[in-house]
Amino acid sequence: MLDFLEELGIDEMNSGASAGGFFETGGGVLSSDSPCDGQSIARIKMATQDDYEQVMAKALDVFPRWRMAPAPLRGEIVRQMGEILRTYKSQLGQLVAYEMGKIVAEGEGEVQEMIDIADFAVGLSRQLYGLNIMSERPQHRLSEVWHPLGCVGIISAFNFPVAVWSWNAFLAAVCGDVMIWKPSLKTPLCAIAVQKLMDRVLAEHGFAGAMGLVIGSDEEIGETLIHDTRIPLVSATGSCRMGRHVNQVVAKRLGRCLLELGGNNALVVMPDADLDLALNGVLFGAVGTAGQRCTTTRRLLVHEGIAKDFIGRLERAYAQVRVGHPLDEGTLMGPLIDQDAVAQMQKALKEAVRQGGEVLYGGEVITGGENDTGTYVKPALVLANADMPIVKEETFAPILYVLSFGSLDEAIAIQNDVPQGLSSAIFTDSMRQAEAFLSAMGSDCGIANVNVGTSGAEIGGAFGGEKDTGGGREAGSDAWKAYMRRQTQTINWSTELPLAQGISFG
């Protein structure tokens, strides 16, 4: 991994801004410290408002040429970005694992997700379809076309430090947009590494600066970005609190928001389910990425007829989860991102007990050994009930609240009775129960799965959720439309000027 950083020119001290190439920035110094061992990987000199202006100026300078490049050419450039990610998949995946804390398999999986969305975007570049509409006026052609939107602001979170950026960036790129990326201050080196690779490809084609990067504080860079009227669309991934603020600021200037916010995802297990399959789905959904996914399974709803047996099996499975350094072979769960996250987990567990819950397994901070950083914990199982207020909150940690129910209607009511609406799942072999869960009277989430866990969405479908999750959609399906502006066009090829609705004027 160190060879990879050196090859990319990542040193002990690095610039926090790129406008088609990194330049000297004037802000304070940020240290990237690994949650795995507490070591500082490198330092970054953060961007200021003046640096932001330099990145924005370059993006706006490139935009007229980029938007007029044929979409398939833009797609070819994105294809080459996917190829360079293939070349460095292993090294970049290890960096993601070491800086963020997820295990190597998940780190490499995140890079593969970038590759997959690049492939999707390449095909999309030849499919930005409009419409022909039947005109009511003779010898008129009515159509609808899509044009590039402009400069897109991308705010990403620490838990997926590179993949979520690519969902936005690669689609925006083939749509003809330029962009500015503000990554999480907890995972800045992942962003720098990706930016250096993308800068290579763009420079080869004469479009340096179409993708810009600014690493800076929320107060200086974040506020500047969301208030900037030159950015018609802000795509923000993070907490519900952050999303509300971004949405209010951007809406006030009549801009657009694409929000991917919190999740409080439930997984329902019916008596007729394949319990081995369900157990695996619950385990990965709740423990994967140390519970730091927006799609993490946070509530397990088990039918009362099988609850005792299934919970017992789950406790035994949790006891076998190997927690350790994410680069070590055999590790299933790495650390939380920092000690603040651990403190939030401990606070939530204490509150759950105060509200009447019972910790069935785990929750302790792991001390001693090589990696005594205060960031490693045992995943927690908590016996709870749906009326506990803490169950309706999202704690970004491996806490799984276990609840029982008597009927599918009751399970769906519990599933939907939270502010968030991202992902949901049911395990059942009954077609009727599956269809009820997927129907309009079933799950109210943006994602609903049958015999698949809440976590691990494919890029082909639109990703996002309802209610406090923000309503945004990224990745597949027609999510590309968020990055473009719609234009209705009318062509009169007659020698007369008839008006719509049969209006006679004059």
C-alpha positions in Angstrom: 0.0 0.0 0.0 2.9 2.4 0.8 4.3 1.8 -2.7 0.9 2.7 -4.1 0.8 6.0 -2.2 4.3 6.8 -3.3 3.5 6.0 -6.9 0.6 8.5 -6.8 2.7 11.1 -5.2 1.0 11.0 -1.8 3.7 12.2 0.7 3.8 13.0 4.4 2.2 16.4 3.5 -0.3 16.8 0.7 -2.4 19.4 -1.0 -6.1 19.4 -0.3 -7.3 20.7 -3.6 -7.1 19.7 -7.3 -8.2 21.7 -10.3 -7.0 19.3 -12.9 -3.9 18.9 -10.8 -3.1 19.4 -7.2 -1.8 22.9 -6.2 -0.5 24.6 -3.0 -3.4 25.2 -0.6 -3.5 27.7 2.2 -5.6 26.1 5.0 -4.8 24.3 8.2 -3.3 20.9 8.4 -5.4 17.8 8.7 -4.0 14.4 9.8 -5.4 11.2 8.4 -5.2 8.7 11.3 -6.1 5.1 10.7 -8.8 3.7 13.1 -7.1 0.3 12.7 -3.9 1.2 14.7 -4.1 4.9 15.5 -1.2 5.7 13.2 -1.1 8.8 11.1 -0.9 7.8 7.4 -0.3 11.3 6.0 -1.3 14.9 6.5 -3.2 17.3 4.2 -3.1 21.0 4.0 -6.7 21.9 3.6 -8.4 24.1 1.1 -9.6 27.7 1.8 -12.3 29.7 0.0 -9.6 31.1 -2.3 -8.6 27.5 -3.2 -12.3 26.6 -3.7 -12.6 29.5 -6.2 -9.6 28.3 -8.1 -11.2 24.8 -8.4 -14.6 26.3 -9.4 -13.0 28.6 -12.0 -11.3 25.7 -13.7 -14.4 23.6 -13.7 -16.5 26.4 -15.3 -13.7 27.0 -17.8 -13.8 23.4 -18.9 -17.6 23.1 -18.9 -18.4 24.6 -22.3 -16.1 22.1 -24.0 -17.1 19.2 -21.9 -20.8 19.6 -22.4 -20.4 19.8 -26.2 -18.2 16.7 -26.4 -20.4 13.9 -27.8 -21.8 11.9 -24.9 -20.2 8.6 -26.2 -16.8 10.4 -26.1 -17.5 11.3 -22.5 -18.5 7.7 -21.9 -15.2 6.5 -23.4 -13.3 8.7 -21.0 -15.3 7.2 -18.1 -14.5 3.8 -19.5 -10.8 4.6 -19.2 -11.4 5.7 -15.6 -13.0 2.3 -14.9 -9.9 0.7 -16.5 -7.4 2.6 -14.3 -9.5 1.6 -11.3 -9.2 -2.1 -12.4 -5.5 -1.7 -12.5 -5.3 -0.3 -8.9 -8.3 -2.2 -7.4 -6.2 -4.1 -4.8 -4.1 -1.2 -3.7 -7.0 1.3 -3.5 -9.1 -1.3 -1.7 -6.4 -1.7 0.9 -6.2 2.0 1.4 -10.0 2.2 1.9 -9.7 -0.6 4.4 -6.8 1.0 6.3 -8.1 4.6 6.4 -11.8 3.8 6.9 -11.6 0.5 8.9 -13.7 -1.8 6.7 -12.2 -5.3 6.0 -10.2 -5.7 2.8 -12.9 -7.7 1.0 -15.3 -4.8 1.5 -12.6 -2.2 0.6 -12.0 -4.0 -2.7 -15.7 -4.5 -3.1 -16.1 -0.7 -2.9 -13.6 -0.2 -5.7 -15.4 -2.9 -7.7 -18.6 -0.8 -7.2 -16.8 2.1 -8.8 -15.8 -0.1 -11.7 -19.4 -1.3 -12.1 -20.9 2.1 -12.1 -18.3 3.2 -14.7 -19.4 0.4 -16.9 -23.0 1.3 -16.4 -22.2 5.0 -17.2 -20.5 4.0 -20.5 -23.6 2.3 -21.7 -25.7 5.2 -20.5 -23.7 7.6 -22.6 -25.4 6.2 -25.7 -28.9 6.1 -24.0 -29.7 9.6 -22.7 -33.0 9.3 -24.4 -35.6 12.0 -24.9 -39.2 11.8 -26.2 -41.2 12.5 -29.3 -44.6 13.9 -28.3 -47.6 14.0 -30.6 -48.4 17.7 -31.2 -52.0 18.9 -31.5 -50.9 21.4 -34.2 -50.5 20.4 -37.8 -46.9 20.2 -39.2 -45.4 20.7 -35.7 -42.9 18.5 -34.0 -43.0 18.4 -30.2 -40.1 16.7 -28.4 -38.3 16.5 -25.1 -34.5 16.5 -24.7 -32.0 16.5 -21.9 -29.1 18.8 -21.5 -26.2 19.0 -19.1 -27.0 20.7 -15.8 -23.7 22.5 -15.0 -21.4 22.1 -12.1 -22.5 19.4 -9.6 -21.4 19.6 -5.9 -20.7 16.2 -4.4 -20.5 15.8 -0.6 -19.5 12.3 0.5 -19.3 10.5 3.8 -16.5 8.5 5.4 -18.2 5.0 5.3 -18.0 4.7 1.5 -15.2 7.2 0.8 -14.9 6.5 -2.9 -17.9 4.5 -4.2 -20.7 7.0 -3.5 -18.6 9.7 -5.2 -18.4 7.5 -8.3 -22.2 7.0 -8.3 -22.5 10.7 -8.8 -19.4 11.6 -10.7 -19.5 9.0 -13.4 -23.2 9.6 -14.2 -22.7 13.4 -14.0 -19.7 13.1 -16.3 -21.5 11.2 -19.1 -24.4 13.6 -18.7 -22.0 16.5 -19.6 -21.6 18.0 -16.1 -18.5 19.1 -14.3 -18.2 18.7 -10.6 -16.6 19.6 -7.3 -16.1 17.0 -4.6 -16.0 17.7 -0.9 -15.1 14.4 0.8 -15.3 13.5 4.5 -12.4 14.8 6.6 -12.2 11.4 8.1 -11.1 9.7 4.9 -9.2 12.3 2.9 -6.4 10.1 1.4 -8.9 7.9 -0.3 -10.3 11.0 -2.1 -6.8 12.2 -3.0 -5.8 8.8 -4.4 -9.0 8.6 -6.6 -8.6 12.2 -7.7 -5.0 11.7 -8.8 -6.1 8.7 -10.9 -9.0 10.7 -12.5 -6.8 13.7 -13.2 -4.5 11.4 -15.2 -7.3 10.3 -17.5 -8.9 13.7 -17.9 -5.5 15.4 -18.7 -4.8 12.8 -21.4 -8.0 14.0 -23.2 -7.6 17.7 -22.6 -10.4 18.0 -20.0 -8.3 18.6 -16.8 -10.5 20.2 -14.2 -13.8 18.7 -15.2 -13.6 16.8 -11.9 -12.4 19.0 -9.0 -11.6 18.2 -5.4 -11.6 20.4 -2.3 -10.8 19.0 1.2 -11.8 21.6 3.8 -13.9 22.2 6.8 -17.7 22.2 6.8 -17.7 25.9 8.0 -15.4 27.2 5.2 -15.7 24.8 2.3 -19.0 23.0 3.0 -21.0 26.2 3.5 -19.4 27.9 0.5 -20.3 25.0 -1.7 -24.0 24.7 -0.6 -24.5 28.5 -0.9 -22.9 28.7 -4.3 -25.5 29.7 -6.9 -23.1 28.4 -9.6 -23.9 24.9 -8.4 -27.4 23.9 -9.6 -27.3 20.5 -7.9 -25.8 19.4 -4.6 -25.6 15.7 -4.0 -25.0 15.1 -0.3 -24.6 11.8 1.6 -24.5 11.8 5.4 -26.7 12.3 8.5 -30.3 13.5 8.5 -29.2 16.5 10.5 -26.7 17.5 7.8 -29.2 16.8 5.0 -31.8 19.1 6.5 -29.4 21.9 6.7 -28.1 21.3 3.1 -31.6 21.1 1.8 -32.8 24.3 3.5 -29.8 26.3 2.2 -30.0 25.0 -1.4 -33.8 25.3 -1.6 -33.5 28.9 -0.4 -31.5 29.7 -3.5 -33.8 27.5 -5.6 -31.2 24.9 -6.3 -31.7 21.2 -6.4 -30.7 18.6 -3.8 -30.0 14.9 -4.1 -30.0 13.6 -0.6 -28.9 10.1 0.7 -29.3 10.3 4.5 -29.9 7.9 7.4 -31.4 4.5 7.5 -33.0 2.5 10.3 -33.5 -0.7 8.3 -35.6 -3.7 9.5 -35.3 -7.3 8.5 -38.4 -9.5 9.0 -38.1 -13.2 9.6 -41.3 -15.2 9.1 -41.8 -18.8 10.5 -41.7 -20.4 7.0 -38.3 -18.7 6.1 -35.1 -20.6 5.3 -33.6 -19.8 8.7 -30.0 -20.6 7.5 -30.4 -18.1 4.7 -32.0 -15.5 7.1 -29.2 -15.9 9.6 -26.6 -15.2 7.0 -28.5 -12.2 5.8 -28.9 -10.8 9.3 -25.2 -11.3 10.2 -23.8 -9.5 7.2 -26.4 -6.8 7.3 -25.8 -6.0 11.0 -22.0 -6.6 11.3 -20.7 -5.7 7.9 -18.6 -2.5 7.9 -19.0 -2.5 11.7 -22.6 -1.3 11.4 -21.5 1.8 9.6 -23.5 1.5 6.4 -26.7 3.5 5.8 -28.2 0.1 4.8 -27.0 -1.7 7.9 -29.7 -4.0 9.5 -30.6 -2.1 12.7 -33.8 -3.8 13.6 -34.5 -7.6 13.5 -38.2 -8.5 13.6 -38.6 -12.2 14.3 -42.0 -14.0 14.5 -42.8 -15.0 18.1 -43.1 -18.6 17.1 -39.5 -18.9 16.2 -38.0 -16.0 18.2 -36.3 -18.1 21.0 -34.6 -20.5 18.6 -33.5 -17.9 16.1 -32.2 -15.5 18.7 -30.2 -18.3 20.2 -28.6 -19.2 16.8 -27.9 -15.5 16.3 -26.1 -15.2 19.6 -23.9 -18.2 18.8 -23.1 -16.7 15.3 -22.2 -13.4 16.9 -19.8 -15.1 19.2 -17.9 -16.4 16.2 -17.4 -13.0 14.6 -13.7 -12.3 14.5 -13.1 -8.6 15.3 -9.7 -7.3 14.4 -7.4 -5.4 12.1 -9.2 -5.2 8.7 -6.0 -6.1 6.8 -5.6 -9.4 8.7 -6.9 -12.5 7.0 -10.0 -13.9 8.7 -11.2 -10.6 10.2 -15.0 -10.2 9.7 -15.4 -6.8 11.5 -12.9 -4.0 11.8 -13.0 -0.9 14.0 -15.4 1.9 14.2 -14.2 5.1 12.5 -13.1 6.8 15.7 -13.5 7.0 19.4 -16.4 9.4 19.1 -18.3 6.7 17.2 -17.5 4.3 20.0 -18.8 6.8 22.6 -22.1 7.2 20.7 -22.5 3.4 20.6 -21.9 3.1 24.4 -24.4 5.9 25.0 -27.0 4.2 22.9 -26.6 0.9 24.7 -26.9 2.5 28.1 -30.1 4.4 26.9 -31.5 1.1 25.5 -31.1 -0.6 28.9 -32.6 2.4 30.6 -35.6 2.2 28.4 -36.2 -1.5 29.2 -34.0 -3.3 26.7 -31.6 -6.1 27.5 -28.1 -6.6 26.0 -28.0 -10.2 24.9 -24.5 -10.1 23.6 -21.6 -7.8 23.0 -21.3 -4.1 23.0 -18.0 -4.0 25.0 -15.0 -2.0 23.9 -12.1 -4.3 23.2 -9.0 -3.4 25.1 -5.5 -4.9 25.1 -3.6 -6.5 22.3 -1.8 -4.9 19.4 -4.5 -2.6 18.3 -5.7 -1.1 21.6 -7.0 2.1 19.9 -10.3 2.3 21.6 -12.1 1.9 18.3 -12.7 -1.9 18.3 -16.0 -3.2 19.8 -17.9 -6.4 20.0 -21.1 -6.2 17.9 -24.2 -5.9 20.1 -27.5 -7.7 20.2 -30.2 -6.0 22.2 -33.6 -7.4 23.1 -36.0 -4.5 22.7 -39.6 -3.5 22.0 -40.9 -1.3 19.3 -42.1 1.4 21.7 -38.5 2.2 22.9 -37.5 5.6 21.5 -33.9 4.6 21.0 -35.1 1.9 18.5 -36.4 4.6 16.2 -33.0 6.4 16.1 -30.1 5.5 13.9 -26.9 4.8 15.8 -24.0 4.4 13.3 -22.6 1.3 15.0 -23.1 -2.5 15.2 -26.2 -2.5 17.4 -29.0 -4.8 16.4 -32.3 -4.4 18.2 -34.3 -7.7 18.3 -38.1 -7.5 18.4 -40.8 -10.1 18.1 -44.2 -9.9 16.3 -47.3 -12.0 15.9 -48.5 -11.3 12.3 -47.2 -9.9 9.1 -49.4 -6.8 9.4 -47.8 -6.1 12.8 -44.3 -6.6 11.4 -45.0 -4.2 8.6 -46.4 -1.6 11.0 -43.3 -1.9 13.2 -41.1 -1.8 10.1 -42.6 1.5 8.9 -43.0 3.2 12.3 -39.6 5.0 12.2 -38.7 8.4 10.6 -36.2 6.8 8.2 -37.1 4.9 5.0 -34.1 3.5 3.2 -33.9 -0.3 3.1 -36.0 -3.2 4.2 -36.1 -7.0 3.9 -38.3 -10.0 4.6 -37.3 -13.7 4.7 -40.2 -16.0 3.7 -41.1 -18.8 1.4 -44.7 -17.6 1.0 -45.5 -15.8 -2.2 -48.5 -14.1 -0.6 -46.4 -12.7 2.3 -43.6 -11.6 0.0 -46.0 -9.8 -2.3 -47.8 -8.2 0.6 -44.5 -6.9 1.9 -43.7 -5.5 -1.6 -47.1 -4.0 -2.2 -48.3 -0.5 -1.6 -49.5 -1.5 1.8 -46.1 -3.0 2.7 -42.7 -1.6 3.2 -42.5 2.2 2.8 -38.8 2.2 2.1 -37.0 3.0 -1.1 -35.5 -0.5 -1.1 -37.5 -3.7 -0.3 -36.0 -7.1 -0.6 -37.3 -10.7 -0.3 -34.8 -13.4 0.9 -32.0 -10.8 0.6 -30.7 -8.7 3.4 -31.0 -5.0 3.8 -27.4 -4.3 2.8 -25.5 -4.7 -0.5 -27.5 -3.1 -3.2 -26.6 -3.6 -6.9 -25.8 -0.5 -9.0 -28.3 -1.4 -11.6 -31.2 -0.2 -9.5 -31.9 3.3 -8.3 -30.5 3.6 -4.7 -32.2 5.8 -2.1 -35.0 6.1 0.4 -38.0 8.0 1.6 -38.9 10.2 4.6 -35.9 11.3 6.6 -33.6 9.4 4.2 -34.1 12.3 1.9 -35.9 11.0 -1.2 -32.8 11.0 -3.5 -31.9 8.3 -6.0 -28.4 7.5 -7.2 -26.7 4.8 -9.4 -28.9 2.9 -11.8 -32.3 3.0 -13.4 -33.1 6.6 -14.5 -31.2 8.3 -11.7 -29.2 10.0 -14.4 -32.0 12.5 -14.9 -31.1 14.2 -11.7 -27.9 15.4 -13.3 -29.6 17.0 -16.4 -32.1 19.6 -17.3 -35.2 18.8 -19.3 -36.1 20.9 -22.3 -39.4 20.8 -24.2 -38.8 21.7 -27.9 -41.4 22.7 -30.5 -40.6 23.0 -34.3 -43.1 24.5 -36.7 -42.4 23.3 -40.2 -45.6 24.7 -41.7 -46.2 28.1 -43.3 -48.8 29.1 -40.7 -48.8 29.9 -36.9 -51.6 27.9 -35.2 -51.8 28.3 -31.5 -52.3 25.5 -28.9 -55.7 24.9 -27.4 -57.3 26.2 -30.7 -56.8 29.8 -29.6 -57.5 32.4 -32.3 -55.6 35.6 -31.8 -56.2 38.7 -34.0 
